[in-house]
Amino acid sequence: MLLTKEELLNKYYLRALPVEDSDVDLFLTRANAFCVGYIGGVPPMLPGEPKDRPTLKTAVALCWEVMARGETKQVDQKTGNITEVAPPTGTTKTATQYAALDQFSTVREMLRPFKNAFEFNTNQTDRGVKFL
């Protein structure tokens, strides 16, 4: 996992505290899987990157937020609870889908340096053999 539940709740997304544990676990697993899948694997450390990897963990936390909002439609501003807003219509479904896509593109841009580093390291050859 790139981001643990404790890190998410205590540092990277404090507003998630009122969210039910089962929802936090579900979306965190999905967010970690999305980020590892986009990168292609667990990324190596970037030059000059702090050991706690705040940039990578912030990207995973943003991915968690996008998934939680996209699945349940709204985060209550006062409590942090993720709730349904109103019955979806064709217009709101389309608008929500496009908004989620735009937000995932932000996550992908945040993960790009890690993806590039991962691809650079896996494209190295060893005695004429290329590992894929």
N, CA, C and O atoms as a GROMACS GRO file, in nm:
protein
  528
    1MET      N    1   0.083  -0.119   0.000
    1MET     CA    2   0.000   0.000   0.000
    1MET      C    3   0.087   0.125   0.000
    1MET      O    4   0.189   0.132   0.069
    2LEU      N    5   0.046   0.220  -0.078
    2LEU     CA    6   0.118   0.346  -0.083
    2LEU      C    7   0.080   0.439   0.031
    2LEU      O    8   0.162   0.517   0.078
    3LEU      N    9  -0.046   0.429   0.075
    3LEU     CA   10  -0.097   0.512   0.183
    3LEU      C   11  -0.177   0.423   0.278
    3LEU      O   12  -0.263   0.346   0.234
    4THR      N   13  -0.148   0.432   0.407
    4THR     CA   14  -0.220   0.352   0.505
    4THR      C   15  -0.341   0.428   0.558
    4THR      O   16  -0.353   0.550   0.541
    5LYS      N   17  -0.429   0.356   0.622
    5LYS     CA   18  -0.551   0.417   0.678
    5LYS      C   19  -0.515   0.521   0.784
    5LYS      O   20  -0.576   0.628   0.790
    6GLU      N   21  -0.416   0.490   0.868
    6GLU     CA   22  -0.375   0.584   0.973
    6GLU      C   23  -0.321   0.713   0.913
    6GLU      O   24  -0.353   0.822   0.962
    7GLU      N   25  -0.240   0.702   0.809
    7GLU     CA   26  -0.187   0.822   0.743
    7GLU      C   27  -0.298   0.904   0.679
    7GLU      O   28  -0.299   1.027   0.688
    8LEU      N   29  -0.392   0.836   0.615
    8LEU     CA   30  -0.504   0.906   0.552
    8LEU      C   31  -0.584   0.984   0.656
    8LEU      O   32  -0.611   1.103   0.637
    9LEU      N   33  -0.621   0.918   0.764
    9LEU     CA   34  -0.710   0.979   0.864
    9LEU      C   35  -0.640   1.080   0.953
    9LEU      O   36  -0.704   1.173   1.002
   10ASN      N   37  -0.510   1.065   0.975
   10ASN     CA   38  -0.440   1.151   1.070
   10ASN      C   39  -0.356   1.261   1.006
   10ASN      O   40  -0.313   1.354   1.075
   11LYS      N   41  -0.330   1.251   0.874
   11LYS     CA   42  -0.242   1.351   0.814
   11LYS      C   43  -0.291   1.402   0.679
   11LYS      O   44  -0.296   1.523   0.657
   12TYR      N   45  -0.328   1.312   0.588
   12TYR     CA   46  -0.350   1.353   0.450
   12TYR      C   47  -0.494   1.388   0.415
   12TYR      O   48  -0.517   1.457   0.315
   13TYR      N   49  -0.591   1.343   0.493
   13TYR     CA   50  -0.731   1.379   0.467
   13TYR      C   51  -0.807   1.375   0.598
   13TYR      O   52  -0.883   1.281   0.623
   14LEU      N   53  -0.787   1.475   0.679
   14LEU     CA   54  -0.847   1.480   0.813
   14LEU      C   55  -0.999   1.483   0.809
   14LEU      O   56  -1.064   1.439   0.903
   15ARG      N   57  -1.056   1.535   0.702
   15ARG     CA   58  -1.202   1.542   0.691
   15ARG      C   59  -1.264   1.403   0.677
   15ARG      O   60  -1.386   1.392   0.684
   16ALA      N   61  -1.185   1.299   0.658
   16ALA     CA   62  -1.239   1.164   0.643
   16ALA      C   63  -1.273   1.100   0.776
   16ALA      O   64  -1.332   0.992   0.778
   17LEU      N   65  -1.239   1.164   0.887
   17LEU     CA   66  -1.263   1.104   1.019
   17LEU      C   67  -1.407   1.060   1.042
   17LEU      O   68  -1.427   0.951   1.095
   18PRO      N   69  -1.509   1.139   1.007
   18PRO     CA   70  -1.646   1.094   1.032
   18PRO      C   71  -1.697   0.986   0.935
   18PRO      O   72  -1.804   0.930   0.957
   19VAL      N   73  -1.623   0.957   0.829
   19VAL     CA   74  -1.666   0.858   0.732
   19VAL      C   75  -1.658   0.719   0.794
   19VAL      O   76  -1.564   0.690   0.869
   20GLU      N   77  -1.756   0.634   0.764
   20GLU     CA   78  -1.758   0.500   0.821
   20GLU      C   79  -1.632   0.423   0.784
   20GLU      O   80  -1.579   0.437   0.674
   21ASP      N   81  -1.585   0.340   0.878
   21ASP     CA   82  -1.461   0.264   0.857
   21ASP      C   83  -1.467   0.177   0.732
   21ASP      O   84  -1.369   0.167   0.658
   22SER      N   85  -1.581   0.115   0.708
   22SER     CA   86  -1.591   0.027   0.591
   22SER      C   87  -1.576   0.106   0.462
   22SER      O   88  -1.515   0.057   0.366
   23ASP      N   89  -1.630   0.228   0.457
   23ASP     CA   90  -1.613   0.313   0.338
   23ASP      C   91  -1.469   0.360   0.323
   23ASP      O   92  -1.416   0.362   0.212
   24VAL      N   93  -1.406   0.396   0.434
   24VAL     CA   94  -1.266   0.439   0.428
   24VAL      C   95  -1.180   0.326   0.374
   24VAL      O   96  -1.097   0.347   0.286
   25ASP      N   97  -1.199   0.204   0.427
   25ASP     CA   98  -1.120   0.089   0.381
   25ASP      C   99  -1.144   0.060   0.233
   25ASP      O  100  -1.049   0.036   0.158
   26LEU      N  101  -1.269   0.061   0.192
   26LEU     CA  102  -1.303   0.030   0.054
   26LEU      C  103  -1.239   0.128  -0.043
   26LEU      O  104  -1.172   0.087  -0.138
   27PHE      N  105  -1.259   0.257  -0.019
   27PHE     CA  106  -1.206   0.357  -0.111
   27PHE      C  107  -1.054   0.369  -0.103
   27PHE      O  108  -0.990   0.401  -0.202
   28LEU      N  109  -0.996   0.344   0.015
   28LEU     CA  110  -0.851   0.348   0.027
   28LEU      C  111  -0.787   0.234  -0.051
   28LEU      O  112  -0.684   0.253  -0.116
   29THR      N  113  -0.846   0.117  -0.043
   29THR     CA  114  -0.795   0.003  -0.121
   29THR      C  115  -0.804   0.033  -0.270
   29THR      O  116  -0.711   0.005  -0.346
   30ARG      N  117  -0.916   0.090  -0.311
   30ARG     CA  118  -0.932   0.126  -0.453
   30ARG      C  119  -0.833   0.234  -0.495
   30ARG      O  120  -0.775   0.227  -0.604
   31ALA      N  121  -0.813   0.334  -0.411
   31ALA     CA  122  -0.721   0.443  -0.444
   31ALA      C  123  -0.578   0.392  -0.457
   31ALA      O  124  -0.507   0.428  -0.551
   32ASN      N  125  -0.535   0.308  -0.362
   32ASN     CA  126  -0.401   0.250  -0.371
   32ASN      C  127  -0.387   0.164  -0.496
   32ASN      O  128  -0.284   0.171  -0.564
   33ALA      N  129  -0.489   0.085  -0.527
   33ALA     CA  130  -0.484  -0.001  -0.645
   33ALA      C  131  -0.479   0.082  -0.773
   33ALA      O  132  -0.405   0.050  -0.866
   34PHE      N  133  -0.558   0.190  -0.778
   34PHE     CA  134  -0.558   0.277  -0.896
   34PHE      C  135  -0.418   0.336  -0.917
   34PHE      O  136  -0.366   0.336  -1.029
   35CYS      N  137  -0.358   0.386  -0.810
   35CYS     CA  138  -0.228   0.453  -0.822
   35CYS      C  139  -0.118   0.354  -0.858
   35CYS      O  140  -0.034   0.384  -0.943
   36VAL      N  141  -0.117   0.238  -0.795
   36VAL     CA  142  -0.016   0.137  -0.829
   36VAL      C  143  -0.037   0.090  -0.973
   36VAL      O  144   0.060   0.070  -1.047
   37GLY      N  145  -0.163   0.073  -1.013
   37GLY     CA  146  -0.192   0.031  -1.150
   37GLY      C  147  -0.149   0.135  -1.252
   37GLY      O  148  -0.094   0.099  -1.356
   38TYR      N  149  -0.173   0.262  -1.224
   38TYR     CA  150  -0.132   0.366  -1.317
   38TYR      C  151   0.020   0.372  -1.328
   38TYR      O  152   0.075   0.385  -1.438
   39ILE      N  153   0.087   0.364  -1.215
   39ILE     CA  154   0.234   0.370  -1.215
   39ILE      C  155   0.293   0.247  -1.282
   39ILE      O  156   0.393   0.256  -1.352
   40GLY      N  157   0.231   0.132  -1.259
   40GLY     CA  158   0.280   0.006  -1.315
   40GLY      C  159   0.340  -0.084  -1.208
   40GLY      O  160   0.377  -0.197  -1.238
   41GLY      N  161   0.349  -0.037  -1.088
   41GLY     CA  162   0.406  -0.110  -0.975
   41GLY      C  163   0.441  -0.013  -0.864
   41GLY      O  164   0.406   0.105  -0.871
   42VAL      N  165   0.509  -0.061  -0.764
   42VAL     CA  166   0.550   0.027  -0.654
   42VAL      C  167   0.668   0.111  -0.703
   42VAL      O  168   0.771   0.056  -0.742
   43PRO      N  169   0.654   0.242  -0.702
   43PRO     CA  170   0.756   0.328  -0.762
   43PRO      C  171   0.882   0.338  -0.675
   43PRO      O  172   0.875   0.329  -0.552
   44PRO      N  173   0.996   0.356  -0.741
   44PRO     CA  174   1.120   0.379  -0.665
   44PRO      C  175   1.120   0.520  -0.607
   44PRO      O  176   1.039   0.605  -0.646
   45MET      N  177   1.210   0.543  -0.514
   45MET     CA  178   1.225   0.678  -0.458
   45MET      C  179   1.277   0.772  -0.567
   45MET      O  180   1.365   0.735  -0.646
   46LEU      N  181   1.223   0.892  -0.570
   46LEU     CA  182   1.273   0.993  -0.662
   46LEU      C  183   1.393   1.063  -0.600
   46LEU      O  184   1.403   1.070  -0.478
   47PRO      N  185   1.485   1.114  -0.681
   47PRO     CA  186   1.599   1.187  -0.626
   47PRO      C  187   1.552   1.307  -0.543
   47PRO      O  188   1.473   1.389  -0.590
   48GLY      N  189   1.601   1.317  -0.422
   48GLY     CA  190   1.567   1.428  -0.334
   48GLY      C  191   1.432   1.416  -0.266
   48GLY      O  192   1.391   1.507  -0.194
   49GLU      N  193   1.361   1.306  -0.289
   49GLU     CA  194   1.229   1.288  -0.229
   49GLU      C  195   1.242   1.253  -0.081
   49GLU      O  196   1.324   1.168  -0.046
   50PRO      N  197   1.163   1.316   0.007
   50PRO     CA  198   1.168   1.280   0.150
   50PRO      C  199   1.123   1.135   0.170
   50PRO      O  200   1.043   1.083   0.092
   51LYS      N  201   1.174   1.070   0.273
   51LYS     CA  202   1.143   0.929   0.298
   51LYS      C  203   0.996   0.902   0.325
   51LYS      O  204   0.948   0.792   0.300
   52ASP      N  205   0.923   1.002   0.376
   52ASP     CA  206   0.781   0.980   0.403
   52ASP      C  207   0.694   0.996   0.278
   52ASP      O  208   0.573   0.973   0.285
   53ARG      N  209   0.752   1.036   0.165
   53ARG     CA  210   0.687   1.042   0.035
   53ARG      C  211   0.558   1.124   0.034
   53ARG      O  212   0.454   1.072  -0.008
   54PRO      N  213   0.560   1.249   0.080
   54PRO     CA  214   0.436   1.325   0.089
   54PRO      C  215   0.367   1.350  -0.045
   54PRO      O  216   0.244   1.354  -0.049
   55THR      N  217   0.441   1.365  -0.152
   55THR     CA  218   0.379   1.390  -0.282
   55THR      C  219   0.299   1.269  -0.328
   55THR      O  220   0.186   1.283  -0.374
   56LEU      N  221   0.357   1.151  -0.316
   56LEU     CA  222   0.290   1.029  -0.356
   56LEU      C  223   0.167   1.005  -0.268
   56LEU      O  224   0.061   0.968  -0.319
   57LYS      N  225   0.180   1.025  -0.140
   57LYS     CA  226   0.069   1.000  -0.047
   57LYS      C  227  -0.043   1.104  -0.066
   57LYS      O  228  -0.160   1.072  -0.047
   58THR      N  229  -0.007   1.226  -0.101
   58THR     CA  230  -0.109   1.327  -0.130
   58THR      C  231  -0.188   1.288  -0.254
   58THR      O  232  -0.310   1.307  -0.259
   59ALA      N  233  -0.121   1.234  -0.354
   59ALA     CA  234  -0.190   1.189  -0.476
   59ALA      C  235  -0.287   1.076  -0.445
   59ALA      O  236  -0.399   1.074  -0.497
   60VAL      N  237  -0.247   0.983  -0.361
   60VAL     CA  238  -0.336   0.872  -0.323
   60VAL      C  239  -0.454   0.925  -0.242
   60VAL      O  240  -0.567   0.879  -0.261
   61ALA      N  241  -0.430   1.021  -0.152
   61ALA     CA  242  -0.539   1.080  -0.074
   61ALA      C  243  -0.638   1.153  -0.166
   61ALA      O  244  -0.759   1.146  -0.144
   62LEU      N  245  -0.588   1.224  -0.267
   62LEU     CA  246  -0.677   1.289  -0.363
   62LEU      C  247  -0.757   1.185  -0.439
   62LEU      O  248  -0.877   1.204  -0.463
   63CYS      N  249  -0.693   1.078  -0.478
   63CYS     CA  250  -0.762   0.970  -0.547
   63CYS      C  251  -0.872   0.912  -0.457
   63CYS      O  252  -0.982   0.882  -0.505
   64TRP      N  253  -0.842   0.896  -0.328
   64TRP     CA  254  -0.943   0.847  -0.232
   64TRP      C  255  -1.063   0.941  -0.231
   64TRP      O  256  -1.178   0.897  -0.235
   65GLU      N  257  -1.036   1.070  -0.225
   65GLU     CA  258  -1.146   1.168  -0.221
   65GLU      C  259  -1.230   1.163  -0.348
   65GLU      O  260  -1.353   1.168  -0.342
   66VAL      N  261  -1.164   1.154  -0.463
   66VAL     CA  262  -1.236   1.148  -0.591
   66VAL      C  263  -1.325   1.024  -0.594
   66VAL      O  264  -1.441   1.032  -0.635
   67MET      N  265  -1.271   0.912  -0.551
   67MET     CA  266  -1.350   0.788  -0.552
   67MET      C  267  -1.466   0.795  -0.454
   67MET      O  268  -1.576   0.751  -0.485
   68ALA      N  269  -1.442   0.849  -0.336
   68ALA     CA  270  -1.548   0.857  -0.235
   68ALA      C  271  -1.660   0.950  -0.283
   68ALA      O  272  -1.777   0.918  -0.267
   69ARG      N  273  -1.624   1.062  -0.339
   69ARG     CA  274  -1.727   1.156  -0.388
   69ARG      C  275  -1.797   1.101  -0.510
   69ARG      O  276  -1.919   1.114  -0.523
   70GLY      N  277  -1.722   1.040  -0.600
   70GLY     CA  278  -1.782   0.986  -0.722
   70GLY      C  279  -1.879   0.873  -0.694
   70GLY      O  280  -1.979   0.858  -0.764
   71GLU      N  281  -1.852   0.796  -0.592
   71GLU     CA  282  -1.937   0.683  -0.557
   71GLU      C  283  -2.062   0.729  -0.484
   71GLU      O  284  -2.170   0.673  -0.504
   72THR      N  285  -2.049   0.829  -0.399
   72THR     CA  286  -2.159   0.864  -0.310
   72THR      C  287  -2.212   1.005  -0.329
   72THR      O  288  -2.305   1.046  -0.260
   73LYS      N  289  -2.154   1.080  -0.420
   73LYS     CA  290  -2.205   1.209  -0.467
   73LYS      C  291  -2.171   1.332  -0.385
   73LYS      O  292  -2.166   1.440  -0.443
   74GLN      N  293  -2.147   1.325  -0.254
   74GLN     CA  294  -2.125   1.449  -0.179
   74GLN      C  295  -2.054   1.422  -0.048
   74GLN      O  296  -2.072   1.317   0.013
   75VAL      N  297  -1.972   1.517  -0.005
   75VAL     CA  298  -1.915   1.515   0.129
   75VAL      C  299  -1.975   1.633   0.204
   75VAL      O  300  -1.961   1.748   0.161
   76ASP      N  301  -2.042   1.605   0.315
   76ASP     CA  302  -2.104   1.711   0.396
   76ASP      C  303  -1.993   1.802   0.449
   76ASP      O  304  -1.900   1.753   0.513
   77GLN      N  305  -2.002   1.932   0.424
   77GLN     CA  306  -1.897   2.026   0.461
   77GLN      C  307  -1.880   2.040   0.612
   77GLN      O  308  -1.770   2.070   0.658
   78LYS      N  309  -1.987   2.020   0.690
   78LYS     CA  310  -1.978   2.036   0.834
   78LYS      C  311  -1.925   1.913   0.905
   78LYS      O  312  -1.844   1.923   0.997
   79THR      N  313  -1.971   1.796   0.862
   79THR     CA  314  -1.934   1.673   0.933
   79THR      C  315  -1.830   1.590   0.862
   79THR      O  316  -1.762   1.509   0.925
   80GLY      N  317  -1.815   1.607   0.732
   80GLY     CA  318  -1.724   1.524   0.654
   80GLY      C  319  -1.788   1.396   0.608
   80GLY      O  320  -1.725   1.318   0.536
   81ASN      N  321  -1.914   1.372   0.646
   81ASN     CA  322  -1.984   1.251   0.604
   81ASN      C  323  -2.008   1.253   0.454
   81ASN      O  324  -2.040   1.357   0.397
   82ILE      N  325  -1.992   1.139   0.392
   82ILE     CA  326  -2.020   1.126   0.250
   82ILE      C  327  -2.166   1.084   0.238
   82ILE      O  328  -2.206   0.980   0.289
   83THR      N  329  -2.246   1.166   0.169
   83THR     CA  330  -2.389   1.140   0.160
   83THR      C  331  -2.439   1.156   0.018
   83THR      O  332  -2.374   1.218  -0.066
   84GLU      N  333  -2.556   1.100  -0.007
   84GLU     CA  334  -2.624   1.116  -0.136
   84GLU      C  335  -2.688   1.253  -0.140
   84GLU      O  336  -2.744   1.298  -0.040
   85VAL      N  337  -2.681   1.321  -0.253
   85VAL     CA  338  -2.737   1.456  -0.264
   85VAL      C  339  -2.884   1.448  -0.305
   85VAL      O  340  -2.972   1.492  -0.230
   86ALA      N  341  -2.909   1.394  -0.420
   86ALA     CA  342  -3.045   1.386  -0.475
   86ALA      C  343  -3.047   1.273  -0.576
   86ALA      O  344  -2.942   1.227  -0.621
   87PRO      N  345  -3.165   1.228  -0.612
   87PRO     CA  346  -3.170   1.123  -0.715
   87PRO      C  347  -3.102   1.171  -0.842
   87PRO      O  348  -3.130   1.282  -0.890
   88PRO      N  349  -3.013   1.091  -0.899
   88PRO     CA  350  -2.940   1.136  -1.018
   88PRO      C  351  -3.030   1.143  -1.140
   88PRO      O  352  -3.120   1.061  -1.158
   89THR      N  353  -3.005   1.242  -1.223
   89THR     CA  354  -3.072   1.254  -1.352
   89THR      C  355  -2.967   1.233  -1.460
   89THR      O  356  -2.848   1.221  -1.429
   90GLY      N  357  -3.008   1.228  -1.583
   90GLY     CA  358  -2.913   1.212  -1.692
   90GLY      C  359  -2.810   1.322  -1.694
   90GLY      O  360  -2.692   1.298  -1.722
   91THR      N  361  -2.853   1.444  -1.665
   91THR     CA  362  -2.763   1.559  -1.667
   91THR      C  363  -2.662   1.550  -1.555
   91THR      O  364  -2.542   1.570  -1.577
   92THR      N  365  -2.708   1.521  -1.434
   92THR     CA  366  -2.614   1.517  -1.321
   92THR      C  367  -2.519   1.399  -1.333
   92THR      O  368  -2.403   1.409  -1.294
   93LYS      N  369  -2.567   1.288  -1.386
   93LYS     CA  370  -2.478   1.173  -1.406
   93LYS      C  371  -2.364   1.210  -1.500
   93LYS      O  372  -2.248   1.182  -1.473
   94THR      N  373  -2.399   1.273  -1.612
   94THR     CA  374  -2.298   1.312  -1.710
   94THR      C  375  -2.201   1.413  -1.650
   94THR      O  376  -2.080   1.400  -1.667
   95ALA      N  377  -2.254   1.513  -1.582
   95ALA     CA  378  -2.168   1.615  -1.522
   95ALA      C  379  -2.077   1.554  -1.418
   95ALA      O  380  -1.959   1.589  -1.410
   96THR      N  381  -2.129   1.463  -1.337
   96THR     CA  382  -2.048   1.398  -1.234
   96THR      C  383  -1.939   1.313  -1.297
   96THR      O  384  -1.826   1.312  -1.250
   97GLN      N  385  -1.973   1.242  -1.405
   97GLN     CA  386  -1.873   1.158  -1.471
   97GLN      C  387  -1.760   1.243  -1.527
   97GLN      O  388  -1.643   1.207  -1.511
   98TYR      N  389  -1.792   1.354  -1.593
   98TYR     CA  390  -1.688   1.438  -1.650
   98TYR      C  391  -1.604   1.504  -1.541
   98TYR      O  392  -1.483   1.518  -1.556
   99ALA      N  393  -1.667   1.544  -1.432
   99ALA     CA  394  -1.593   1.604  -1.321
   99ALA      C  395  -1.497   1.502  -1.262
   99ALA      O  396  -1.383   1.535  -1.230
  100ALA      N  397  -1.542   1.377  -1.248
  100ALA     CA  398  -1.455   1.273  -1.193
  100ALA      C  399  -1.338   1.246  -1.286
  100ALA      O  400  -1.226   1.226  -1.240
  101LEU      N  401  -1.364   1.246  -1.417
  101LEU     CA  402  -1.256   1.224  -1.512
  101LEU      C  403  -1.152   1.334  -1.501
  101LEU      O  404  -1.032   1.307  -1.503
  102ASP      N  405  -1.197   1.459  -1.490
  102ASP     CA  406  -1.104   1.570  -1.476
  102ASP      C  407  -1.021   1.555  -1.349
  102ASP      O  408  -0.901   1.583  -1.350
  103GLN      N  409  -1.084   1.512  -1.240
  103GLN     CA  410  -1.011   1.496  -1.115
  103GLN      C  411  -0.912   1.380  -1.124
  103GLN      O  412  -0.803   1.389  -1.068
  104PHE      N  413  -0.948   1.272  -1.192
  104PHE     CA  414  -0.853   1.163  -1.208
  104PHE      C  415  -0.736   1.204  -1.295
  104PHE      O  416  -0.625   1.154  -1.277
  105SER      N  417  -0.758   1.296  -1.389
  105SER     CA  418  -0.645   1.343  -1.469
  105SER      C  419  -0.548   1.420  -1.380
  105SER      O  420  -0.427   1.415  -1.403
  106THR      N  421  -0.599   1.490  -1.279
  106THR     CA  422  -0.511   1.558  -1.184
  106THR      C  423  -0.429   1.456  -1.106
  106THR      O  424  -0.310   1.475  -1.085
  107VAL      N  425  -0.493   1.348  -1.064
  107VAL     CA  426  -0.422   1.242  -0.991
  107VAL      C  427  -0.314   1.182  -1.081
  107VAL      O  428  -0.202   1.160  -1.037
  108ARG      N  429  -0.349   1.155  -1.208
  108ARG     CA  430  -0.250   1.098  -1.300
  108ARG      C  431  -0.132   1.192  -1.320
  108ARG      O  432  -0.018   1.146  -1.328
  109GLU      N  433  -0.157   1.323  -1.329
  109GLU     CA  434  -0.047   1.419  -1.343
  109GLU      C  435   0.041   1.419  -1.219
  109GLU      O  436   0.163   1.431  -1.229
  110MET      N  437  -0.020   1.406  -1.102
  110MET     CA  438   0.059   1.401  -0.978
  110MET      C  439   0.145   1.275  -0.973
  110MET      O  440   0.253   1.275  -0.914
  111LEU      N  441   0.096   1.167  -1.034
  111LEU     CA  442   0.168   1.039  -1.031
  111LEU      C  443   0.269   1.024  -1.145
  111LEU      O  444   0.349   0.931  -1.144
  112ARG      N  445   0.265   1.115  -1.242
  112ARG     CA  446   0.352   1.101  -1.360
  112ARG      C  447   0.501   1.085  -1.326
  112ARG      O  448   0.565   0.998  -1.386
  113PRO      N  449   0.559   1.164  -1.235
  113PRO     CA  450   0.702   1.145  -1.207
  113PRO      C  451   0.733   1.005  -1.152
  113PRO      O  452   0.838   0.948  -1.180
  114PHE      N  453   0.640   0.950  -1.073
  114PHE     CA  454   0.661   0.817  -1.018
  114PHE      C  455   0.649   0.711  -1.127
  114PHE      O  456   0.722   0.612  -1.127
  115LYS      N  457   0.555   0.731  -1.220
  115LYS     CA  458   0.540   0.640  -1.334
  115LYS      C  459   0.665   0.644  -1.421
  115LYS      O  460   0.715   0.539  -1.462
  116ASN      N  461   0.715   0.764  -1.448
  116ASN     CA  462   0.835   0.777  -1.531
  116ASN      C  463   0.955   0.710  -1.465
  116ASN      O  464   1.033   0.642  -1.531
  117ALA      N  465   0.970   0.729  -1.334
  117ALA     CA  466   1.081   0.666  -1.262
  117ALA      C  467   1.068   0.515  -1.263
  117ALA      O  468   1.167   0.444  -1.279
  118PHE      N  469   0.946   0.465  -1.246
  118PHE     CA  470   0.924   0.320  -1.248
  118PHE      C  471   0.958   0.263  -1.385
  118PHE      O  472   1.026   0.161  -1.395
  119GLU      N  473   0.910   0.330  -1.491
  119GLU     CA  474   0.937   0.282  -1.627
  119GLU      C  475   1.086   0.290  -1.660
  119GLU      O  476   1.138   0.202  -1.727
  120PHE      N  477   1.154   0.395  -1.613
  120PHE     CA  478   1.297   0.408  -1.637
  120PHE      C  479   1.372   0.292  -1.573
  120PHE      O  480   1.462   0.233  -1.634
  121ASN      N  481   1.336   0.259  -1.448
  121ASN     CA  482   1.405   0.151  -1.377
  121ASN      C  483   1.374   0.014  -1.435
  121ASN      O  484   1.461  -0.074  -1.433
  122THR      N  485   1.253  -0.008  -1.486
  122THR     CA  486   1.219  -0.140  -1.541
  122THR      C  487   1.265  -0.156  -1.684
  122THR      O  488   1.266  -0.267  -1.736
  123ASN      N  489   1.304  -0.047  -1.750
  123ASN     CA  490   1.354  -0.056  -1.886
  123ASN      C  491   1.505  -0.073  -1.893
  123ASN      O  492   1.562  -0.078  -2.002
  124GLN      N  493   1.571  -0.081  -1.778
  124GLN     CA  494   1.714  -0.103  -1.777
  124GLN      C  495   1.744  -0.247  -1.821
  124GLN      O  496   1.667  -0.338  -1.791
  125THR      N  497   1.852  -0.266  -1.891
  125THR     CA  498   1.888  -0.401  -1.936
  125THR      C  499   1.995  -0.458  -1.844
  125THR      O  500   2.073  -0.384  -1.784
  126ASP      N  501   1.998  -0.588  -1.835
  126ASP     CA  502   2.099  -0.658  -1.756
  126ASP      C  503   2.159  -0.768  -1.841
  126ASP      O  504   2.097  -0.871  -1.863
  127ARG      N  505   2.282  -0.745  -1.888
  127ARG     CA  506   2.355  -0.841  -1.973
  127ARG      C  507   2.277  -0.876  -2.100
  127ARG      O  508   2.272  -0.993  -2.140
  128GLY      N  509   2.218  -0.777  -2.161
  128GLY     CA  510   2.151  -0.798  -2.287
  128GLY      C  511   2.008  -0.848  -2.275
  128GLY      O  512   1.941  -0.868  -2.376
  129VAL      N  513   1.957  -0.868  -2.152
  129VAL     CA  514   1.821  -0.914  -2.134
  129VAL      C  515   1.739  -0.798  -2.080
  129VAL      O  516   1.777  -0.733  -1.983
  130LYS      N  517   1.626  -0.775  -2.143
  130LYS     CA  518   1.539  -0.667  -2.100
  130LYS      C  519   1.424  -0.725  -2.020
  130LYS      O  520   1.352  -0.813  -2.067
  131PHE      N  521   1.407  -0.675  -1.899
  131PHE     CA  522   1.298  -0.722  -1.814
  131PHE      C  523   1.176  -0.634  -1.835
  131PHE      O  524   1.187  -0.511  -1.830
  132LEU      N  525   1.062  -0.695  -1.859
  132LEU     CA  526   0.939  -0.620  -1.883
  132LEU      C  527   0.852  -0.620  -1.762
  132LEU      O  528   0.744  -0.561  -1.763
   0.00000   0.00000   0.00000
